[in-house]
Amino acid sequence: MKRYSGKKIFTAIFISGRGSNLKKLISFSNKKISPIKIIFVFSNKKSADGLIYAKKKKISTICLDEKNFLNSEKKLLKILKKKKINLICLAGFMKILSGNFIKKYRGKIINIHPSLLPKYKGLNTHRRVIENKEKYTGCTVHYVNNKLDSGKIISQKKIKILKTDNENTIAKKVLSEEHKIYPKAIMKIYS
Ligand code: GRF
């Protein structure tokens, strides 16, 4: 596998929960071919399982579990600047970042969403996809802008929905594709 020849992009991953995409991003970042170096993992939830995994992998973690997320954002902005972060990957991050925050990191925040955007923005995507008897679903990696799940698309993977599929089977299939598409999208940005 080729080695990434540039200076590695200092990256922060933002999570709120399980962290299965985080796991894949950590293992990707350890590959020679990876353009990113994960400097820290941020969570807005103390209980996020992803934090345990990051610690196990000796990656710094920052948790600001505050009622007023704008306070957390202010602290975060200082940390991001100090740590020279150039890419923020949202991976199951359940807070909406403020316009001020996005403006400061415009073009440097990306997100993964479990649908074929622009369809099914927001929550409960799999349930809605099944209810609407869609033939296809998928996942999308996109830049973050001021509108929810609406920034420029970087990569997408389409999945056929079978007659036998339900919300759970679709959730599993989509998640497994998410794990592949997120590293691929990062490679695409820096290639
Ligand atoms: C993923 O389905 C992601 O697309 C969505 O939230 C879920 C997070 O899962 N934004 P995990 O925490 O990465 O396991």
Boltz pocket constraint, residues with backbone or C-beta under 6 A from the ligand:
constraints:
  - pocket:
      binder: B
      contacts: [[A, 17], [A, 18], [A, 19], [A, 20], [A, 21], [A, 22], [A, 91], [A, 92], [A, 93], [A, 112], [A, 113], [A, 114], [A, 175], [A, 178]]
      max_distance: 6.0
